[in-house]
Amino acid sequence: MTTTIMIGSAKGGVGKSTTATSQAMILANKGHNVLLIDFDAQANSTTYCGVQQSHGLYNLLVKGAEFDQVAVEVDSARFGGNGKLWVVPTSDGSNYKIAEDIQDEMVVPDRFSELNDMGIDYCIVDTTPATSKVHFGFMFAAQWIIIPSQCQMWSIQGAKTTWRYVREVHKIAQEKRLNAAGIFGFLPTLFDQRKRIQKDAYELMQQQFGALLLPPIHYAKEWEEAVPNKLSVVEYKSRSRAAREALALTDLVLAKQEVPL
């Protein structure tokens, strides 16, 4: 059965695309068949994987295209290992139109239920900050949601807003007897513990999110360098702190350490 994980936050610039793409690459490196869905407004995951922007996701959700018509296989040199990674790409033009033209958010879980018969082990979904019925559709399609947040007040507020959306989706799911994503955890990103203001914000996250708070991803130059090189941070610098922390998050994903709402 396919495990679908949505990476989402109502705040931009918190590392959603980097988290989604790096986790997809590492899972593929570990031998899994992985599908990365790019619903990011700037198509960052598409570009990170070295894939050309296109209307792939739009054609899948709005036009009814098949997965094999829109999914693009990523060169394994970018992540290493024996697994496979495909991207359903988007473009900055078509991304906005998906929310406008999609008829019903339930088309998302309906389409993604097809992955169970396609040999896909993990589906990772990168999303835009703005909330739409497509986001709610992905919350119905996913088993888990990881909510990244920088250790800054505005980012924390965005994470809390996303938490509220997840709770709203769960209420709807209970009424309609549907499944919906549980909170896998809140992921502190770009954490610089040398800065007092960030340490204070991290302590606030510990207080507010408790057991839902995942181990932090610290700021490191390797993240910035891996992206333009279009490589997994593990493939780029395997002995770096960034690589170790990314692998630790993957270990949690593989262990299915879901924390209840």
Secondary structure, 3 states (H helix, E strand, C coil): CCEEEEECCCCCCCCHHHHHHHHHHHHHHCCCEEEEEEECCCCHHHHHCCCCCCCHHHHHHCCCCCHHHHCEECCHHHCCCCCEEEEECCCHHHHHHHHHHCCCCCHHHHHHHHHHHCCCCEEEEEECCCCCHHHHHHHHHCCEEEEEEECCHHHHHHHHHHHHHHHHHHHHHHHHCCCCCEEEEEEEECECCCCHHHHHHHHHHHHHHHHHECCCCECCHHHHHHCCCCCCHHHHCCCCHHHHHHHHHHHHHHHCCCCCC
